[in-house]
Amino acid sequence: PTTIDGTLIRLRFVNPHPYLEFETRDARGAAERWHLELDNLGELRAVGMTNDTYKAGDRLVITGSPSRTDAHAMYVRRMIRPSDGLEYEQVGPSPRLRFP
């Protein structure tokens, strides 16, 4: 697993898999853009996630499975918003969203 800490640029709540456009900083402080894929749209809606759950500018700590072909892409397994403790987690084949 890989963990990154950064800022949400945009949530694309689309079929079949919503994704995040995300920015973090490397060890030298240079910006890195990431593409972060979530579980399928229907299951995310079923647990209460909407297009408004996450907003541009949110700081997020994300852990996931890195892409084999893109150094700045991953499938999200866990995502925490430190400002309020909102937590998304992929548990087995299903997502879970815990509101603070």
N, C-alpha and C positions, 0 to 999 in steps of 0.2 A: 504493500500500500504506500501511497504518496500523500503527504499532507501539505497543503498550501494555505496561506493566510493572505487575504487581500480584499479587494473591493469589487462589488458587483457592478458591472457596466450595464448589463441588460439581461432580463429573463425573457426568453422566447418560449411562450406557453403554447407550443404547436404539437400537432400529431406527426409521427407516432411518438416521438420522444422529445419532451421539452429540454431545452438546454440553456446554460448560462454563458454569457460572455463575461469574462472575469479578468481582472488585472492584479498581478502581484509583482513583487520586486525580487530581482536576483541578488546574489551576495554583494555585488558591486553597486546595488541601488537602481539598476536599470529596469524599466518597466517590461513586464512580460505579459502578453495576452494569452489567455487560456480558453479553450472550448470544453465545457463540462456538461456531459449528458446525464439526464435524470431518467427515472423509470417511466413507463408509458403514461400518456396523458390521462386515460381513463382511471387508472389506479391512483394517480396523484389526486385527481378530483374526488375520488371516493374517500380519501383520508382527510379531505378538507383544504387541500392546496388550491389556490386560485392564482390568476395573473397578478393579483395585488399582494400576495403573501410576502414576496421579497421585492424590494425597490432598489433602483439604481442608487449607488452610494452606500448600501449596506456593507458593513465589514462582515466577512464570513471566514470561518475556518473550515476547510473542506478536506476530507480524506477520501481517497478513491483508488480505483484500479487504473493505472496509467495505460495509455494507448500503446500498442506495439509499433505503430507507424508514425505517430506524431508526438514529439517531445512535449508539446503544450496542450495535450488533450487527455481527458480521463472520464471514466464512468464514476459518478458520485456514489459513494457508499454511506457517507455521514457528512452532515453539514450543520454547523452551529453558528447562530448569530449571537455573538457575545453581548451585545447591547441589551438583549432581553431574554436570552436563553432559549429561543426557539430552536428546536432540533428536528432535523430530517434525518431519517436513517433507513437504509435499505436492509430489511431483515429477511433473509432467504429470498423468496421470489416476490415479496410484497414490501411496499414502503410503509413507513410509520412517520407521523408528524406529531410532535409533542409541543403544544402551546404552553407557554409559561403561565 
